[in-house]
Amino acid sequence: MRKSLLDQLPLTPVAIDHDIARALGVVSSVLDQLPEAVQLIHEDLSWRGKKRVDPTKGRHGIAAEQVLRVVVLKHLTDCSYQWLAFQVADSATYRTFCRLGFDRSPPKKATLQKNVKRLKPETLKAINDMLTLKAEELGVENGKKVRADCTVVESNIHHPNDSSLLWDSVRVLARLMECAREEFGIGFHDHRRRAKRRALNISNAKSMKERKPLYRDLLKVTKKTVSQAESTIEQLAEVVSGGPVQMAQLTALSTELGHYIDLAQRVIYQTERRVLDGEQVPASEKLVSIFETHTDIIIKDNRDTLYGHKLCLTSGASGLVTDAVVEEGNPADSTLAVKMMQRQKELYGKAPRQACFDGGFASRANLAEIKTLGVEDVAFHKRCRLEIEDMAKSPAVYRMLRAFRAGVEGVISFLKRSFGLDRCAWRGFESFKAYVQASVLACNLLTIARHALAAPKTA
């Protein structure tokens, strides 16, 4: 009789007979077939800002292959970095997938975040293209029949009201001036309590007649805070530095103050135009967040207003996402159809044989240009005065493609429900694009794994 279960623990973990473990095994095998992807990740990790890092110096971190697998696992599980760190530490299956080993302590949350955030969107896009071509080799997707559509990925911001933006400006500038007071003894008058009260009163007011005097007072408070922040920058310039560390801190504080002063002035200007002057400010001129300044205003179907970026997706018959591009601004769908097919042609070396789109992409000019690229059958969900004979070889083919197009809605739903593509939690436009590409990469790997596991086994 054994005294303890510890007497029979194996030296290596035993493979788990579970659907998730089997899917991760296939994903791991596919990643092993993409050595160029690891090299691209290594290039990103070798740069810190504008300086290349010497890999022979400093503490040994996690390797490029491990970072690639970590970012895939993060989006497969759609979890935070804190939960990801726990999963990697707790689960033998996840640690084996990430190739982290069992002879050293697992990476902390900050280590995972720091390495993942250094990946460029261009790198992840290139890896997605490699994976798409690998899927063709594996017989999963050949790109001959595609469906395209657009969706919106929201930024991680609160609903943008003029009053909330003014309050954000006051509290951020006051927080930075508080740091200047603590570190360098520069005093200021704190208006945060008054600004917060005015913002709450505005949100509770029942009419514009009640809001206008409250807005005037909130604007007055914001202008006072901006004026004090400008004075703080001038006083920081006169501070005698006590050393390189303090000098760097002083410079960073002045730069950050200047950044938020410019944004606060933009918020003041657009609020005065809209509230006091009664002017309708165009969406292209509006600032909807002082934290995520890249955020666009997307009006969907003339009824829903979303704040984020438009994402163009192209999917094949297998459900694989063959192309994903984040657009700046809010371009009309009709201006994107030809570009989407051109990217398919560049990826595969030839245009798809059949393509289908939503009705918003339809136009006679788009149909002609897509046909010129070499696409034989084109179907728009709404004909928009286009003849079926001009789009497809027969009405039956047109109906088949129109029914096929509906599948892209399921792909979009899958990305948003399972891979966190409904809302981007990463800060900055470059990180926004990297987040989208990482989500698509995880989705494509899982799609390939499901096809591999569903395929009948030959003797």
C-alpha positions in Angstrom: 0.0 0.0 0.0 1.4 3.4 -1.0 1.6 6.0 1.8 0.9 9.0 -0.5 -0.3 9.8 -4.0 3.0 11.8 -4.4 4.8 8.4 -4.7 3.2 7.7 -8.1 3.2 11.2 -9.7 4.8 11.0 -13.2 7.7 13.2 -14.2 5.8 14.6 -17.2 2.1 15.5 -17.5 -0.2 12.9 -19.1 -2.1 14.1 -22.2 -5.8 14.7 -21.3 -8.5 13.0 -23.3 -10.7 16.1 -23.8 -12.0 18.0 -26.8 -10.3 21.2 -25.8 -7.0 19.4 -25.3 -7.2 17.8 -28.6 -8.0 21.1 -30.3 -5.0 22.7 -28.6 -2.9 19.8 -29.9 -3.9 20.5 -33.5 -3.4 24.3 -33.0 0.1 23.5 -31.6 0.9 21.3 -34.6 -0.2 24.0 -37.0 2.0 26.6 -35.3 4.9 24.3 -35.5 4.6 24.4 -39.3 5.0 28.2 -39.3 8.6 28.8 -38.3 8.6 32.1 -40.2 5.9 33.4 -37.7 8.2 32.8 -34.8 11.0 34.8 -36.6 8.6 37.7 -37.1 7.6 37.7 -33.4 11.3 37.6 -32.5 11.9 40.7 -34.6 9.2 42.6 -32.7 10.5 41.5 -29.3 14.0 42.5 -30.3 13.0 46.2 -30.4 12.1 48.4 -27.5 10.9 51.7 -28.9 13.6 52.7 -31.5 16.3 50.7 -29.9 17.2 47.0 -30.6 17.6 44.9 -27.5 20.7 42.8 -27.0 19.4 39.2 -26.3 22.6 38.3 -24.5 22.1 40.9 -21.8 19.5 41.3 -19.1 17.1 38.9 -17.6 15.9 36.0 -19.7 12.3 36.5 -20.5 9.9 34.3 -22.5 10.9 33.3 -26.0 9.2 34.4 -29.2 7.5 31.0 -29.7 6.1 31.2 -26.2 4.8 34.8 -26.8 3.0 33.7 -30.0 1.3 30.8 -28.2 0.4 33.1 -25.2 -1.3 35.6 -27.5 -3.2 32.8 -29.2 -4.2 31.3 -25.9 -5.4 34.6 -24.5 -7.8 35.1 -27.4 -8.9 31.5 -27.5 -10.0 31.8 -23.8 -11.0 35.6 -24.1 -9.6 36.4 -20.7 -7.8 39.1 -18.9 -4.0 39.0 -18.3 -4.5 38.3 -14.7 -6.7 35.3 -15.4 -4.4 34.2 -18.2 -1.4 34.2 -15.8 -3.4 32.0 -13.4 -4.5 29.6 -16.1 -0.9 29.2 -17.4 0.3 28.7 -13.8 -2.5 26.3 -12.8 -3.2 24.3 -16.0 -0.7 21.7 -17.2 -2.4 21.6 -20.6 -2.1 25.3 -21.1 1.5 25.4 -19.9 2.3 22.6 -22.3 0.6 24.4 -25.1 2.6 27.6 -24.4 5.9 25.6 -24.1 6.6 27.2 -20.8 8.0 24.0 -19.1 7.7 22.9 -15.5 11.2 23.6 -14.3 10.7 27.3 -13.6 8.0 29.6 -12.2 5.4 30.7 -14.8 5.4 34.3 -16.1 3.5 36.9 -14.2 0.7 39.1 -15.5 3.0 42.1 -16.2 5.4 39.9 -18.1 2.7 38.5 -20.3 1.2 41.9 -21.0 4.5 43.6 -21.7 5.5 41.0 -24.3 2.1 40.7 -26.0 1.8 44.5 -26.3 5.1 44.7 -28.2 3.7 42.8 -31.2 2.9 45.0 -34.2 -0.4 44.7 -36.1 1.6 44.2 -39.3 3.4 41.2 -37.8 0.1 39.5 -36.7 -1.4 40.3 -40.2 1.5 38.6 -41.9 1.1 35.6 -39.6 -2.6 35.5 -40.5 -1.7 35.5 -44.2 0.8 32.6 -43.6 -1.9 30.7 -41.8 -4.4 31.3 -44.7 -1.9 29.8 -47.2 -1.2 26.9 -44.8 -4.9 26.2 -44.6 -4.9 25.9 -48.4 -2.1 23.3 -48.1 -4.1 21.4 -45.5 -7.1 21.4 -47.7 -9.2 23.5 -45.4 -9.7 26.6 -47.5 -8.8 27.3 -51.2 -10.2 30.8 -51.5 -12.3 30.1 -54.6 -15.6 31.2 -53.1 -15.6 34.1 -50.6 -18.1 36.3 -48.8 -17.4 39.8 -47.5 -19.0 42.1 -45.0 -18.2 44.9 -42.6 -18.7 45.2 -38.8 -17.8 47.5 -36.0 -15.3 46.8 -33.2 -16.0 49.2 -30.3 -13.3 51.1 -28.4 -13.1 50.7 -24.7 -14.7 54.1 -23.8 -17.8 55.3 -22.0 -20.7 56.9 -23.9 -19.3 60.3 -25.1 -21.4 63.3 -23.7 -20.0 66.8 -23.8 -20.4 67.1 -20.1 -18.6 63.8 -19.4 -15.7 64.8 -21.7 -15.4 68.1 -19.9 -15.4 66.3 -16.6 -12.7 63.9 -17.9 -10.6 66.8 -18.9 -10.8 68.5 -15.5 -10.1 65.4 -13.5 -7.1 64.2 -15.6 -5.5 67.7 -15.6 -6.1 68.0 -11.9 -4.5 64.6 -11.3 -1.4 65.6 -13.2 -1.2 68.9 -11.4 -1.5 67.1 -8.1 1.6 65.0 -9.1 3.4 68.3 -9.9 2.5 69.6 -6.4 3.7 66.4 -4.7 6.9 66.1 -6.6 7.9 69.7 -7.3 5.8 71.8 -4.9 3.8 73.6 -7.6 0.4 74.6 -6.1 -3.0 74.7 -7.9 -6.7 75.2 -7.1 -8.6 71.9 -7.4 -12.0 72.3 -9.2 -12.8 68.6 -9.5 -15.7 68.6 -7.0 -17.4 71.5 -8.7 -16.9 70.0 -12.2 -18.3 66.6 -11.1 -21.4 68.2 -9.6 -22.1 70.2 -12.8 -21.6 67.1 -14.9 -24.1 65.1 -12.8 -26.6 68.0 -12.8 -26.4 68.2 -16.6 -27.1 64.4 -16.9 -30.1 64.8 -14.6 -31.5 68.0 -16.3 -34.7 67.5 -18.2 -34.3 70.1 -20.9 -31.7 72.1 -22.8 -33.0 75.2 -21.1 -31.9 73.8 -17.8 -28.6 72.4 -19.2 -27.3 75.6 -20.8 -26.4 77.5 -17.5 -24.9 74.3 -16.1 -22.8 73.9 -19.3 -21.6 77.5 -19.0 -20.4 76.9 -15.5 -18.7 73.6 -16.4 -17.0 75.3 -19.4 -15.8 78.1 -17.0 -14.4 75.5 -14.6 -12.7 73.6 -17.4 -11.1 76.8 -18.8 -9.8 77.7 -15.4 -8.3 74.2 -15.0 -6.7 74.4 -18.5 -5.2 77.9 -17.6 -3.7 76.5 -14.4 -2.3 73.5 -16.3 -0.6 75.9 -18.7 0.8 77.8 -15.8 2.1 74.5 -14.3 4.0 73.7 -17.4 5.7 77.1 -17.3 6.6 76.6 -13.7 7.9 73.1 -14.4 10.2 74.6 -17.0 11.8 76.7 -14.3 12.4 73.8 -11.9 16.1 73.0 -11.3 16.5 69.3 -11.9 17.9 67.2 -9.1 19.3 64.4 -11.4 18.6 62.5 -14.6 15.7 60.5 -13.0 13.9 63.6 -11.8 14.6 65.4 -15.1 13.0 62.5 -17.0 10.0 62.6 -14.6 9.7 66.4 -15.1 9.8 66.1 -18.9 7.2 63.3 -19.0 4.9 65.2 -16.7 5.1 68.4 -18.9 4.5 66.4 -22.1 1.5 64.6 -20.6 0.1 67.9 -19.4 0.5 69.5 -22.8 -1.2 66.5 -24.5 -4.3 66.7 -22.3 -4.4 70.5 -22.5 -4.7 70.3 -26.3 -7.5 67.7 -26.0 -9.3 69.7 -23.4 -9.3 72.7 -25.6 -10.8 70.6 -28.4 -13.5 69.5 -26.1 -14.3 73.1 -25.0 -14.4 74.2 -28.6 -16.8 71.5 -29.8 -19.0 71.9 -26.7 -19.4 75.7 -27.3 -20.2 75.1 -30.9 -22.9 72.4 -30.2 -24.4 73.6 -26.9 -24.0 77.4 -26.8 -24.1 78.2 -30.6 -26.6 75.4 -31.5 -24.3 74.2 -34.3 -24.3 70.7 -35.6 -20.7 69.5 -35.4 -19.7 67.0 -38.1 -18.8 63.5 -36.9 -15.3 63.8 -38.5 -14.5 66.9 -36.3 -15.8 65.4 -33.0 -13.5 64.1 -30.3 -15.4 61.3 -28.4 -12.7 60.3 -25.9 -9.6 62.0 -24.5 -8.1 58.6 -23.8 -8.8 56.8 -27.1 -8.5 59.7 -29.5 -8.4 57.5 -32.6 -12.1 56.4 -32.1 -14.4 56.9 -35.0 -18.1 57.6 -35.0 -19.8 54.8 -36.9 -23.5 55.2 -37.8 -25.0 51.8 -38.6 -28.1 51.5 -40.7 -29.1 55.1 -39.8 -30.2 54.0 -36.4 -27.3 52.8 -34.2 -24.3 55.0 -33.4 -21.2 53.0 -32.4 -17.8 54.3 -31.3 -14.8 52.3 -32.6 -13.6 51.3 -36.0 -15.0 49.7 -39.1 -13.6 46.2 -39.8 -13.7 44.7 -43.3 -13.8 40.9 -43.2 -13.6 38.3 -45.9 -14.4 34.7 -45.2 -14.2 31.5 -47.2 -16.5 28.5 -47.4 -14.8 26.8 -44.5 -15.5 29.7 -42.1 -11.8 30.8 -42.2 -11.3 34.6 -42.2 -9.0 35.2 -45.2 -8.7 38.9 -44.8 -9.3 41.4 -42.0 -8.6 45.2 -42.3 -9.4 48.0 -39.8 -10.4 51.1 -41.6 -9.9 54.7 -40.5 -13.0 56.9 -40.5 -16.4 55.7 -41.7 -15.9 54.9 -45.4 -19.0 53.7 -47.3 -19.2 50.0 -48.0 -19.4 50.7 -51.7 -15.9 52.1 -51.7 -14.4 48.9 -50.1 -15.6 46.0 -52.3 -12.9 46.3 -55.0 -10.1 46.7 -52.4 -11.3 43.5 -50.6 -11.1 41.5 -53.8 -7.7 43.0 -54.7 -6.3 41.8 -51.4 -7.7 38.3 -52.1 -6.0 38.3 -55.4 -2.7 39.4 -53.9 -2.9 36.7 -51.2 -3.7 33.7 -53.4 -2.1 35.0 -56.6 -5.5 34.9 -58.4 -8.9 36.3 -57.8 -11.7 34.1 -56.2 -14.0 32.4 -58.7 -17.1 33.5 -56.8 -17.8 36.4 -54.4 -20.8 37.7 -52.6 -21.5 40.9 -50.7 -24.1 42.7 -48.7 -26.4 45.1 -50.5 -24.4 48.1 -49.3 -21.5 47.1 -51.5 -23.6 47.1 -54.7 -22.9 49.4 -57.6 -22.5 49.0 -61.3 -18.9 50.3 -61.1 -18.0 47.8 -58.4 -19.5 45.0 -60.4 -17.5 45.9 -63.5 -14.2 46.3 -61.6 -14.6 43.1 -59.7 -15.3 41.2 -62.9 -12.2 42.8 -64.4 -10.1 41.3 -61.6 -11.2 37.8 -62.7 -14.2 37.0 -60.5 -16.6 35.0 -62.6 -19.8 35.2 -60.4 -20.6 38.2 -58.2 -23.7 38.4 -56.0 -25.0 41.4 -54.0 -27.6 40.7 -51.4 -29.7 43.6 -52.9 -29.6 43.8 -56.6 -29.9 47.7 -56.7 -31.1 47.7 -60.3 -28.4 45.2 -61.4 -29.4 42.4 -63.7 -28.8 38.9 -62.5 -27.3 37.9 -65.8 -24.6 40.6 -65.4 -23.7 39.3 -62.0 -23.8 35.5 -62.2 -24.1 32.9 -64.9 -27.6 31.9 -63.9 -30.3 32.7 -61.4 -29.6 29.5 -59.6 -26.0 30.5 -59.0 -27.1 33.9 -57.9 -29.5 32.5 -55.3 -26.9 30.0 -54.1 -24.4 32.8 -53.6 -26.9 35.1 -51.9 -27.7 32.3 -49.4 -24.0 31.6 -49.0 -23.4 35.2 -48.0 -25.5 34.9 -44.9 -22.7 32.7 -43.4 -20.4 35.6 -42.9 -22.8 36.9 -40.2 -22.2 33.7 -38.3 -18.4 34.2 -38.6 -18.7 37.8 -37.3 -20.9 36.6 -34.4 -18.4 33.8 -33.6 -15.5 36.4 -33.5 -17.5 38.7 -31.2 -18.9 36.0 -28.9 -15.8 33.8 -28.5 -12.8 35.9 -29.2 -13.6 39.3 -27.7 -14.0 41.2 -31.0 -17.1 43.1 -29.9 -14.9 45.5 -27.8 -11.2 46.2 -27.9 -9.7 46.6 -24.4 -6.2 47.6 -25.7 -5.2 51.3 -25.7 -4.0 53.1 -28.8 -4.8 52.7 -32.5 -1.9 50.4 -33.3 -2.8 48.2 -30.3 -6.4 48.3 -31.5 -5.3 46.8 -34.9 -3.1 44.3 -33.2 -6.0 43.1 -31.0 -8.2 42.6 -34.0 -5.5 40.6 -35.9 -4.8 38.5 -32.7 -8.5 37.7 -32.4 -8.7 36.6 -36.1 -5.5 34.5 -35.7 -7.0 32.6 -32.8 -10.3 32.1 -34.6 -8.6 30.8 -37.7 -6.4 28.4 -35.7 -9.5 27.0 -34.0 -11.4 26.7 -37.3 -8.5 24.7 -38.8 -8.4 22.5 -35.7 -12.1 21.8 -35.9 -11.9 20.8 -39.5 -8.9 18.5 -38.7 -10.8 16.8 -35.8 -14.0 16.5 -37.9 -12.2 14.9 -40.9 -12.7 11.1 -41.2 -9.6 9.1 -40.2 -8.1 7.0 -42.9 -6.7 3.6 -42.1 
